[in-house]
Amino acid sequence: MRRQVQALALAGSAGLLLGALAFEYIGGMAPCALCIWQRWPHVLALLGAGGLLLASPVFALIGALGAAASGTIGVYHTGVERSWWPGPSACSAGGDLSGLSAEELLAQILSAPVVRCDEVPWEMLGLSMASWNAVASFGIATLWLVSLRLR
């Protein structure tokens, strides 16, 4: 049973990564910086595949930590999207523009990223993609932890 739960957790992380890539490359939805940050912990979670080959619980912990990290970034990203807190200045609106010359303002505009982290480009049932990633990622982390208790 342990291997089946771990395989389900691995499939979840792989599915989230493939879904994000499909939105980007098939759907043409460019990711913001926080979207990219949410992907990397799932790559770490996929290292949990070693747990299917080796009986060490370390791999399940790696999978759980990776999925939980992605979920945490997803919650942070959701807060940025909903204006609960400020996001990274590199991909969010705001900042003090007073005192900037026209040239400095133009340079800032031209160097700004195309995709902003504080806008919701897609949502389903009232939740953004970042929110859905958080929900799914915490579910995947739970699967990894449950797998540690199974024989």
C-alpha positions in Angstrom: 0.0 0.0 0.0 2.9 2.3 0.8 4.2 2.2 -2.8 0.8 2.9 -4.2 0.3 6.0 -2.1 3.8 7.2 -3.0 3.1 6.6 -6.7 0.0 8.6 -6.4 2.0 11.5 -4.7 4.6 11.3 -7.5 1.8 11.4 -10.1 0.4 14.4 -8.4 3.6 16.4 -8.6 4.3 15.3 -12.1 0.7 16.2 -13.1 1.0 19.7 -11.6 4.3 20.3 -13.4 2.9 19.0 -16.7 -0.3 21.0 -16.2 1.8 24.2 -15.7 3.9 23.5 -18.7 0.7 22.8 -20.8 -0.8 26.2 -19.7 2.5 27.8 -20.7 3.4 26.1 -24.0 0.0 24.9 -25.3 -2.3 27.6 -23.8 0.2 30.4 -24.3 -0.1 31.6 -20.7 3.3 33.0 -19.7 4.2 32.3 -16.0 5.2 35.1 -13.6 8.2 34.7 -11.3 6.2 33.2 -8.5 4.6 30.7 -10.8 8.1 29.5 -11.7 9.1 29.4 -8.0 6.1 27.1 -7.4 7.4 24.6 -9.9 10.9 23.9 -8.5 9.8 22.3 -5.2 7.8 19.8 -7.2 11.0 18.8 -9.0 12.4 18.2 -5.5 9.2 16.2 -4.7 9.8 14.0 -7.7 13.1 12.9 -6.0 10.7 11.0 -3.8 10.7 8.5 -6.6 13.7 7.0 -5.0 11.4 5.9 -2.2 9.7 3.5 -4.7 13.1 1.9 -5.3 14.6 2.1 -1.9 12.8 1.5 1.4 14.3 4.6 3.0 11.7 7.0 4.6 14.1 9.9 3.7 12.7 10.0 0.1 9.1 10.3 1.4 10.2 13.2 3.6 11.9 14.8 0.6 8.7 14.4 -1.4 6.6 15.9 1.4 8.9 18.8 1.9 9.0 19.6 -1.8 5.2 19.5 -2.1 4.7 21.5 1.1 7.2 24.1 -0.1 5.3 24.5 -3.4 2.0 24.8 -1.4 3.5 27.5 0.8 4.7 29.5 -2.2 1.2 29.0 -3.7 -0.3 30.6 -0.5 2.1 33.5 -0.7 1.3 34.0 -4.4 -2.4 33.9 -3.6 -1.9 36.6 -1.0 0.0 38.7 -3.6 -2.8 38.2 -6.1 -5.5 39.2 -3.6 -3.5 42.2 -2.3 -3.3 40.7 1.2 0.5 41.5 1.2 3.0 42.9 -1.2 4.8 40.7 -3.6 8.3 40.8 -4.9 9.1 44.2 -6.5 10.3 42.5 -9.6 6.9 41.2 -10.6 4.3 43.3 -8.7 2.8 46.7 -9.2 3.4 49.5 -6.8 6.5 51.3 -5.6 7.2 55.0 -5.3 7.5 56.6 -8.7 7.7 60.2 -7.5 11.0 61.8 -8.0 11.8 59.8 -11.2 12.7 61.6 -14.3 10.9 60.7 -17.6 14.0 58.8 -18.7 14.2 56.8 -15.4 10.5 56.1 -15.6 10.7 54.9 -19.2 13.7 52.7 -18.3 11.8 51.2 -15.4 8.7 50.5 -17.6 10.8 48.9 -20.3 12.7 46.7 -17.9 9.6 45.6 -16.1 8.6 41.9 -16.5 5.7 41.2 -18.9 3.8 39.0 -16.5 2.8 40.4 -13.1 2.5 38.3 -10.0 -0.2 40.4 -8.5 -2.8 39.7 -11.2 -5.0 36.6 -11.6 -4.8 35.5 -15.2 -6.9 32.4 -14.8 -9.3 31.1 -12.1 -11.8 28.3 -11.6 -14.5 28.2 -8.9 -13.1 31.4 -7.5 -9.6 30.1 -7.0 -6.5 31.2 -9.0 -4.0 28.8 -10.4 -1.7 29.6 -7.5 -4.5 28.8 -5.0 -5.2 25.4 -6.8 -1.5 24.6 -6.7 -1.5 25.3 -3.0 -4.5 23.0 -2.4 -3.1 20.2 -4.5 0.5 20.6 -3.2 -0.6 20.3 0.5 -2.7 17.2 -0.5 0.4 15.7 -2.1 2.5 16.4 0.9 -0.2 14.7 3.0 0.0 11.6 0.8 3.8 11.5 1.3 3.4 11.7 5.1 0.6 9.1 5.1 2.9 6.8 3.1 5.4 6.8 6.0 2.7 5.3 8.3 1.8 2.5 5.9 3.5 -0.9 5.6 
